[in-house]
Amino acid sequence: MPAVSMPAKWRTPLWGTQVLCLLLVLMGLTAPPAAAQTPKPQDSWRIDLAGPEADRGNVARRPDGITVKDSRGRTRSVPGASAVYTSPGRSLGRQLTAFTVRTKAKVPAGTRVQTEVRGSNHPGTWTQWRATGAGGAVRLPQAVSLLQVRLTLLGVPGGASPTVHAVTIAAAAVQPAPQQTPGTGRAATSGPTYRLFATREGLVGGTTANGHVIQPRDHFVALPSRRMLAVNGGQEYKVRLCYKGRCETAPVWDVGPWNTRDDYWNPPAQREMWRDLPQGTPEAQAAYLNGYNGGLDEFGRRAANPAGIDVADGTFWDGLGMTNNDYVDVTFMPDGGGGGGSTTVTAWTEANVRSCASTSCNPPVSKVYPGQSYPADCWVVGQKVTAEGVTNDKWVRLPLNAGGVGYVSGIYLKGDETGGVSRQC
């Protein structure tokens, strides 16, 4: 096609255009071209309590906020009806350690709202949860670029419940230097190991502190603090238990036994309660064996055993081969073991990431994209998937930035049938 030429009367010499632009700039009618700028990260934002991406357990949405859906529901770790709301992770666009979280709520007598935050600076790893203090202030033990908020609504069984109307988060004006105390920030793949008295949880059909409904022969554990409580179905906080030569790694899905603020795996200076006890010593153990705190737990109950961990039936019977409550060796993995133990996988095509190893788990929780690489934990056997004439029943577990994990069929990953992941979950 021949070039299209402007009529001569519409043409402007190049030097004339430059002079005209300069005159317009001087007159303030236009501005010189500027390089593209990255939007400034927000200093404050509001959580969308009605957003579909959040994780909810027994939460009812109302026009004025969220509240407890079923006031008859309760867990062993909470003295009344409860609901748990966990927001999606929010990218901060920078490194921050300190925040102010304002929770606007209607809190009838006898009810309570607990607000906690955690952060991440590496896919699949999180700091431990921290409760907000006076005025909603909270400081995490390390700088993070992703932030998540958890709300626990505590109501009266069969009675009143709190309603959260709004949650606003603001970056602190002055960011204190993050602490570098071991055990409170991003942990190593394998943390400290303690010998602890373990009890069988049971309670099939009940609800755990993260909203999980306990199944027969279930696999999880409970620790007496919310700081390492994973989201429902999540693997971001785990422990490895060993008993008489048999071992199993299990996620932390409940709070207990005895106490709810006893993070004994942290150094005494960082412990939420009982800071005069040595690291690795549960308060119930000290109370039962040594008469600590008059032999009572945080609620004034007499400790009937020295338990520092509860074990779900499947882990207790099938994983460890236990028949009675006994001492076990417990290795703490506060970041889910995703530190140096993860493998990188690469997708060859776009594919859905699902909450279980089956295409029946809808809606998808994330996606992988062609040529992009992702950290992977391990693989499981799941639904058979066929693509381009090849069938594969291996599904690879991926840590999600918003917390928890998802599964993608190995058929969509480069390499062998597991995308190069050698460890089975």
N, C-alpha and C positions, 0 to 999 in steps of 0.2 A: 504494500500500500504506500503511495507517495506521501511524503511529509506534508502536513497541513501548515500553511503559512498564514500568519496574521496580516491583515491589511496594514499598509505602511502607516496609516494615521493612528493605529492602536499601539504601534511599537514605541518603546521608551528606551533610549540608550542606557547601557549598564551603569555609567557614571551618574545618570539622572536618577535611576532607582536608588542608588546608594545615598545620594544627597537627600532624596525625599524621605527615606527611612530615618536618616540622622535628624532631620527637622522634626519628624513625628515624635521621636524619642525625646528630643529637647523640649517639645511642647507638652510632653506627658500623655500623648494620645496612644502610644503603644510602648512596648518594652522590647529590649533586645532579646533575641532567642536565648533560652537558658537550657542547661543540661537537665535531663530527667532526674527528679529527686525522689528518694524513697520516702513514703509517707511517715511522718513522725509517729512513733509508738504512742498509744493512748496512755495517759497517766491514770485514768479511772474508767471503769466500765461496769455495766449492769448485767447480771446473769439472766438469761431468758428462762424462767422457771417453767414455761410452757413448751420449750423446745423439745423436739422428738429425740435428740441425740443423748439425752441424759439417761443415767441408770437409776431406776426407781424400784423401791421395795415397799409395798403397802402404802403407796402415795396416791392421794386423790387430788386431781387438779380442779380448781374452782376459779371463777372469774377474778377473785381477789387474791389468789395465790395457791399454795399447796398445803395440804393437811394430811392427817392420818386417815387412810381409807377405811380400815376395819379396826375399830377401837377394841375389839375382843382379842385381836392377835397380840401375842407377847412372846418374848424370848427369855431364856433363862438368865441372860446377862443384863437384861433391862427390867426394872421393877414395875413396868407398866406397858401399855400399848405403845408401839413404836413404828416409825416409818423412816426409811433412809433414802435420801436424794443425793446423787453424786453427779456433779456437772461435767460436761465434756471438758477436756483439757483445752486451755486457751494459750495460744502462742503470744509471748510477751514482746517479741521483736528485739530483745536485749537481755542482759543478765541482771537479775534482781534477787534480793534476799529478804526484804522487809515489805510488809503490806498492812493495810488497814481494811478490815472486812466489816461492813455495816449490814446487819441483818435486821430488817424491819418486820416485826411479827406481833401478832396478838397471842399472848401467853396467859391463859386462864390459870387460876390458882391450882397448884398441884401438877402443872405441866411444865415442860422445859424444851428449849431448842439448843442443841449443841452444834457449834460451827467449827470445822476443822479444814485445814488446807495442806496440800503437799505439792511438790514441784519436781520437775525432771529437767535434766540437761543432757540426757542420752536416751535414745529410743529403748523402751522396755524397762528402764530403771527409774525408780522414784525415791525421793526422801521419805522418811517415815512421816505419818500424819502428825500435825501439830494443832492443838486447840488454840483458838484465839483468846487473847487475854483482855485486860481492861481496855475499854474503848474499841475493841475489835482488833487490837494490834497483834501481829504475829511475825516472828522472824524464823526463817528456815536456816538450817545449819550449813547450807551451801548455796551458791548462786545458781539460779534456775532460769530456763527460758520458756518453760511450759508450766502452767499453774492449773490446779484443780481444787474445787471446793466440795466438801461433803457436809450435808445437813442431816442431823438425826433429830427427829421430832418425837418427843416423849409425852404420851398422854396418860390419862387415867383409864384403867380397864373398864370398858363399858360406859365411859363418861366423856368428859371434856378433852379436847385435843388442841394443841397450838396450831396457828395458821401463819405461815411465812408469806408475807406480801412482796418483799423485794430483798435482793442481796446486791450490794454495790461493793466493788473492790477498788482500792486506790493504792498505787505505789507510794511507799513512804517518801517524804520529801528528802530525807537524809538516809542513804542506804548504809547500814553498819556493815563492817567487814564480816564475811561469813566465818563461822567457827570451823575449825578443822579437827574437831574431836572425833576419833575413830568410833565407828558404830552408829553415828547419827546422820551421816550423809550417805553418799553412794557407797555401798558396801562392796567388798571383794566378792568374787564368785562364791567362795566358801568362807563363812564367818566363823566365830568362836563356837566351840562345842562344850556343852554342859551335860552333866548326868542329872536327870530330873525324874521325879516320880510322876508317872503317867497314869491317868484314869480313863476308862472307856466312857465316851459321851452318851451313846445311845440316842434317846429322844427322837426316834424315827417319826416323821410327820410334823415335827416341830419346825420352827423357823430360827435360823441363826441370826447373829447381829448384822450381817450384811444382806439379809433378805432371802438367803438360800433355804429352800424347804428340804429338810433332811430326808434322804432316801435310804432304803435298806442297804446295808453293806456299803455305805458311802465312804468317800476318801477325802478327808480334810482334817485339820486340827483346830483347836481353840487355844489362844494365848490370853493371859489376864491383862490385856491392854489393847486399846483401839489403835495404837500407833502402827501396828503391823497388820491391820485388818484389810484384806483385799476386797475388791468389789465382787459382787455376786458372779461367780464363775471365773473370777480372775486368778492369775498365777503370779501376780507381781510381788507377793510376799510368800515365801515358802520356808519350810524347815525340812531337814533330812533326819529321819529317825532310824536308829539301829538297835536291834534287840536280838541277842544270842545268834549273831551271824546273819540275820536278815535285816534288810534296809528298805526304806521307802521314802521318797520325797513327796510331801503333801502341802497343799496351799493352806493359808490361814483364813478361815471363813467364819470364825466365831470368836467370842470374847469369854474368857473364863479359864480355869476354874477359880472360885472364891473371889478374886479381885477383878477390877476393871481398869485400874490405873497403875498397874505394876509391870512396867517395862523393864524387867530385871536384866535383860540382855544388854542394856545401855549402861555406860559408865555412871557411877553414882551422881556426879555433878549434873548429868543430863536426865536422870531418872525423874519421872513425873511424881512419884511418891516414894517413901521409904529410902531416902537418900543416904541413910546411915548403914544400909546393908551392902555387903560386897557385890560387885557385878557378878551375875550368874546365879544369885541366891534368891529364889522366889520368896515373897513375904509369907505365903502360907507355909512354906517349908520351915522358915525361921520361927513362925508362930507355933507350929505343931511340935517341932523338935526341941526348941530352945525357949519357948514361952515368950517370944518377941511380941510386943504390942498386947501383952496380957493373954497371948494365945488366940487373939481375935483377928478377923480380916477387916477390910476397910468399912464393912457394914455392921461391925460389932458381933458377927457370928463367930462361934468357936470353930476353928479349923479342925475338921475331923480326920484330915490326912495332909501330907506335905505336898500335894499335887501342884506342879507348875505348868502342866499342859494336859489338855483333854484330847482324846484321839477318837475319831469317828469309827464306827464299827468295821467298815471295810479295811481301813488301814490297820486297826487293832487286830482283827482276826486273820485277814487274808494277807495283808502286806507284811506284818511283823510276826504273825503266828502266836500272838499273846492270848492267854486264857484268863489271866487275872491281872489286876493292876500291879505295876511293877516299875522299877527304875529302867530308864532307857537313855541312850546317848542321843542328844539332840544338837544338830549343827544348824546355826541360824544363817539364813540367806535373805537378808532384808531387802535386797533389790531383785529378788526372783532368780538370782543366779545368772542374770543376763549380762554381767560384766564381761570378763574375758572368756566366758564359756560359750558365747553365741557364735553361730556360723552365718556368713552372708550368703544369701541366695539371690538369683537374678531371674526375673520373669522374661519369657520370650513373647508373651502376648498379654493383653489386658484380661484380668480375671477377678472374680469376686472373692473376697475374704469373708468367711462365715463364722458364726459363733460355735459351730460344731463341725465335725468331719463329714458333712453331708450337704448336698444341694437343697435339702428340705428345710434347712435352717434359714429362714427368711425373717426380715430383710437382711441383705449383706451388711456387715459391720465396717467394711472398708474395701479397697481395691488394690491390686498391684498393676503396674503398667510396664509395657515392653521396654526392655533395656534398663529398667530401674532395679537397684539392689536393695535388699531389706535384711535386717538381722532376724535370725531364726533360732528358736530354742531346740526343737526336737521334732520327731515325726510320730504319727499314730496311724493305725490301720482304720480306714473308714469306707465310705461308699466308693464303689468302682466308677471311675469316670473315663470316658473314651474320647480321644481327640486325634484326628488325622490317622485313624486306624490303630492307635495304640491305647491299651486299657491299663489303668493304674489305680490301685486302692490305697496308696500312701498319701497322707495329708500332712503338711508341714505347719507347725505352730509358730505364729509370728506375734511378738509383743506389739500392742497397739499404743500409739501416742496418747490416746485418751484414757489409757489404763486398761488392764485386762489383756486378753489374748484373742486371736482369731486364727482360723485354719484355711489354708489354700491347698487345692489339690496339686500334688507334685507333677501332674501332667502338664501344668502351665509354667514349670520352672526349667531353666537350662540345666544340663548335666544329667545325672542318673535319675532314678524314679523318686528320690527324695531331694533333688536339687543340690546334692552334696552334703546334706545333713546326716551325720553318722549316728547320732544318739536317738534312741527310741524313748518316747515320753514314759 
